[in-house]
C-alpha cells in the first residue's frame, strides 16, 4: 500500500493508514500537529491511535524545534530481539518452568533489582562507558535527580503495561528471544517535567493544543531538554540490553545440553528523536510509536500477546522519513478492553501461549489490538518481512 495524502494546514498528512478507519480524536490530533509553524512533514503509520498531544504511530519532522509530547512519555521505549541456535526440537512440552525462571531473573511490573546489576559480571556484556553514563545523570533536570537510586535499581527491569518478554519460534522452527521495554519511570518523569516547562514558554501560548508545546533551537530550554532526552534514550537502550543479557543467561542454563548460541541482537527505539537530513535540510524527527526503517536496517514490529510478531528490514522510503510502524496498535482503550473482555476470552485468545491469563492482563488481550497481518500489509512499501515469530512464552508486567 502506498500512502494517502490528506490536506493539512502547514504540510500534507501522509497516511499509511486508511483515513476512514482512524478514530476522530486521533484524526484531529494529526490536523493539530500539521498546524505547527516549525513542521516540515508528517507521516502516519498503520497502527495510528490517540495519544497525549500527538498520536501514537506518527512521525513528525520539524526544523529548529522539537515537541516533547510527540516523542511519547516513555522516552526511548523500544524492542530487542535475537535469533538463537535452538530449534523446536530442543524444547520441552511444558514451558512453565522457563517462564518462572525468566520472571525470577528479570523484575516485572513495579519491581526492581534488590541491588544494581553489574554489567561487568554478565556473560559477554560490554561494560565500557558504564560509569560515564551514570555520571551524566548529574546533569539531568534537578526535579528528578532524587530518583537516582530507584533508576539504578530499575535498570534491567521490564515495567508494566504493554511491556513484555517473549520466547518465540519462527516459521522455520528457530527460537528467538524478544522483549519490549523503555526508560522505566525515570524517562516518564523527565518527559512530564519538560512538557510542563515547554507549556510555560511564550511562543507556545497560541497553539491549538497546549500538549503540542515545543522547544526551539538555540535556547537554554532546548539544550536542557536535549540533554535529558538523549540520556533517557540511552537509559532505555541499556535497560533492554541488560534484560536481553539476563534472558540469554536463563536460556543458557535451562538448555545447557543444547549449548545455545546467539546471533547479533536487533534493537530499535520507537519513542525517540533523531537528527536526520532530508531534501538538504537538517530536521529533528520524532517517532512516537514508529521505528526507523532506513534501507537495509533491521526492525521489529510486534503483534499482541497471542498473535505473533515480525522481524523486518527497512526499504528506505523517504516519504515516511525512513519509518515504519512499531506494532499492531490498539483499537480500543484499556478501560474499554476490561469492560468488553473476560479472563475466559483471554484464555481463548492466548491458547497455546505460556503466559498470565488473569484479570490483571485482560487489557492486553489480543482482541484489543489491530490485526498485525493487516498492519504489515499496509506498509509493504516501507519494510520487507524477514521472519514471522509466534510466541510460546510471554512474560507480562
N, C-alpha and C positions, 0 to 999 in steps of 0.2 A: 504494500500500500504506500502510495506517495502522500504527501501531506495535503490538507485542505487549508486554504488561506481565508481567514476571517478578518474583516477590517478592524483596525484599532486606531486610537487617537494619534499616537506618535509612530507606531510601527504596525505592520500586519501581524496577526497572530497565526503562526504556522502550527497546524494541529495534525498530529498523527493519531488522534482520537476522532471518532465520529462526533461532530459537534452536537448532533441531536440526542446523543446519549449522555452528555455531560450535564451534571446537576446544575440547576440555575444559579445557585450561590457560587459555585466554582467558576462558572462562565463569567459572572460579574467580577470575580476576583481577577480573572485574566484581563478583562476590559480595564479594570482599575490599574493593573500593572502597566498596561500599554499607554497610560496617560503620563507616566513619569517622564520628566524632561530629559533625564540622562539615558533613557533606554535606547539601545541600538538594535535589539532583536529579542523575540520571544518565541520559543519552541515548546510545544505541549506534547507530552508523551501519552501513549495509550492508556496508562494506568492513572491518569489525572483524577484528582478528587480534592475536595475542600480542605483547606489548611488555615493556619494563622497568617493573616495578611495575604500571602501568596499561596497558590495551590501546591499541594504535593504533586509531583510529576510535571514540573515546569523548569525550563532552562531560560534564565534571564541574563542577557548580555548588556552591560552598561559601560559607558565611558566616563571615567573620573568619579564614579560613585559606586557604592555597594549598599544593598538593603539587608540588614541582619535577619529580618523575618523571612526573606527569600532564600535563606540558607537552611532553615529548619532549626528548631531549638536543640536537637541532639546533634551538635556540631560534629562532623566527621563520621557520622553513622555510616556503616557500610558492610561489606561482605568479604569473607575469605573462604577459599576452597582449595583442596589439594587432592590429587589423584594418588592412590596407593597401589602397591603391588598385590594387595589382597584381592581375591575374587569371591564370587558367590559360594564356591566350593569350600572355602575356608571358614564359612560361618556356621555357628551352631543354630539349632532350631529355635532356641529361646534366647532372645537378646535383652532380657530384663536385667541381667547382671551387668551387661555393658552399660546400659542406661544408668544404673546405680553408681557405677564406677566413675562415669563422666560427671554425675552430679556431686560426687564426693570430691573430685579434683577441681571443679570449677564452680564457685559460688553463683547461685542464680537468684533472681528477684532482687530484693534489697540487701541480700547478704554480701559480705566481703571477706577477704582473707584475714585470718587472725593476725598475721604479720605480713609485711610486704614480700612479694615474690622477688627472689634474687635471680635475675636473668643469667648471671654467671654460672649458676648451678644447674641450668636447664640444658638438656641434650641439644647440642649444636646451635644454641640460640646466640645471635650476635649481640653482645652486650656493650659494644663500643658506643660511646656518646651518651650512655645512660645517665651518668652523673650530670653532664651538661644539660640534658633535657630537664631534669628536676631542678637544677639551679635556675633555669629560666622561669620557673614558677614564681620566683620572687618578683618578676616584672609584670605579672598579670594584675588585673584590677584589684585594688585593695579590698573591695567589697566581698571578694570570695577567698581571700588568702587564708582566712581562718579555717577553710575546708581542706587544708593541705593533708592532714593526717588521714582523713577519710579518702581523699583522692588517691593517696599512695596505696592504701589497703584495697581499694576498689579496682586498681589496675590488675587486669586479668580476671575480671568477673563479668557475668553475662548481662545482668539487669532484667527487666521485666517487659511487659507489653508484647510487641511482636518480635522481640529478640529470641533467637533460637540457636541450638547446636544440633546438627544432624549427621547421621551416619547413613550414607546413600549407596545405591547401585546405579551404574549407568546401563544403557541398553546392551552393552557388550559384556556385562557381568562384572565390571571392575568396581571396586569400592572407592568411594570418595568421602572425604571429611569436609563439612561445610559449617560455617557459623555466621551469625548476623548480630552485630552489636555496635555501640558507638562510644562516646566520650563519657558515658555514665552520667551522673548528676552534675559533675563539675562543668561539663560543656553546656548543659542546660542553664545553669546558674550564670555562666558568662554570657550566654545568648540573651537571657532575660534582662540582665543588667544593661547590656549595650543597646537593646531595643528601647529600654526606658531612657537611656541617655540620648539616643537619636531623636526620640519624640519631643524632646525639650528644645531642639535646635530651631532657630528662626526660619530657615529655609524649608522646614517640613510642616509649617503651620497651615498651609493651604491645600494639603494633599486630600484626595478623596477618601483615603483610609489611613488613619494615624499609624496603623501597624506597618505601613509601607515606608516609614521614615528611613532616610538614608544618611550615610556619612559621605562627605565629598572629599576628594583628594586634596592633599597639601594642607590638612587641618590636624591639630593635635588629637581631635576625637577619632579621626580616621586612623591615625597612626596607632593609637591605643587599641582600637578595635582589631586592626590587622595583626597586631602582636598577639592578642589573646585568641583570635580566630585561628591563626596558624599553629599556635601552641596546642589548642584543643583538638585540631585536626590530627596533629602528631600523636597526642594522647590516645585518640581513638584508634589510630593505626597500630600503635604499640599495644593497646589493650587487646586487639584482635590477634596480634602476633603472639602474645603470651598465651592467650587461650588456645590458639592452634597448637603451640608447643606442648601445652599441658594435655590437650586432646590426643596428640600423637603419642605422648608418653603412655597414656591409658591404653591406646591401641597396641603399642609395643608389648606391654605387659599382658594384656588379655589374649593376644595372638602370638605369644612368644615362639611357638613351634613354627609358625609360618614366616617368622623373621621379616616383618613388613618393612618396606622402604617407601619413601615418599618423593614425589616429583616436586618441582618448584611451586610454591604457594601463589595462587592468584589472589590479589587483594584489590578492592576498589571502594572508594568512598561513594556515597550517594546523597550526602547532605554537606556541601562544601563550596568553597570559592577557589577558582583558579585564574591565574593571569594568562590570557591567551590572545593571539593576534588573528584578526580576520579582516580581509579586504584592506590591508595596510594600516589597520587601527588597533592599538592596544586596548583590550577590553577586560573588565572583570566579569567573569562568567560564573554565575551561581547556579548550581544544580541542586534542586530541592526534590528529592525523590527521583533522581536521574543519575546515570553513570556516564563517564566519558567513554566514547566508542570511536576513538581515532582508528585509522586504518591499521588493521592487524593487532590491535590491542585487545587483550582478553578481558571479559567482563562476566558478571554473574547476575542472573535475573531469576530470583526465587518465586515460586508459587506459594500457596498456603501449606499448612502443616499436613495435609493429606493428599496433595496433588502431584508435587514434583517441582523441579527447577531446571534451569538451563544454563549451561556454560556457553558463552557466545564470543564471537570475535567481531570487533568493530569494522565497519566499512568506510569510515571517514567521511560521512555525509556532512558537508559544511552548512547545509540548510538547517540542520538541527544543532549546529555548533558542536559537531562531532559527539553527539549524545544519544542515549537510548534510555528506555525505562528502567526503573530499579526493582520492579517486581510486578505482581498481579494487580496490586492496588485495591483498596477497599471499595466495596459497592454499598456498604451500609456502615453506620457508626457502631461503636462498641455497645452503646446502650440499646440500639435497635437490634443488634445481634443477640444480646442477652434476653430481650423480650420475645424474639421470634423463635430461637432455638433452645433445645433442651440437652441434657447430658446424653440422652439416648440418641439424639441427632448427631452429637459429637462422636459417639461410639461408632455409628454407622458410617460417618464420613471419614473417619480415620482408621477404618478396618485394615488390619494388616500392618499398622504402624505401632511400634512400641513407644507409647507416649502417655502423658497425663490425659485423662478423659473425664475430669471432674468439672464442677461448676466454675472453678477459678479460671478456666481457659476457654469457656464457651464463646467468649467474644472473639477468639482467634479461630473459630470454626471455618473450614473451607468455604461454606456457603456465604460467609460474609465478604468474600473476595471475588474479584472478577476472574473469569476463566483464563488461566495462564496461557493456554494454547492460542486463544484469540488475541491476547496482548502481544504475543510473539509474532503472530501473523500480520498484525498491523504495523510492524516495523521491519519488514523484510528488506527495506532499503537502508536500514540503519545498522543491522547486525546479521551475521550468519551464525547458525547454530553449530556448535562444536560437539556438545554432548547433552543428552537429556538425562536427568537424575531423578530417581524415585527414592524417597526416604524410607528407611527401615526403622530407624530410631530418631525420635525428635524430642529434644530436651527444651522445655519452655520455662521462662522465668515465672 
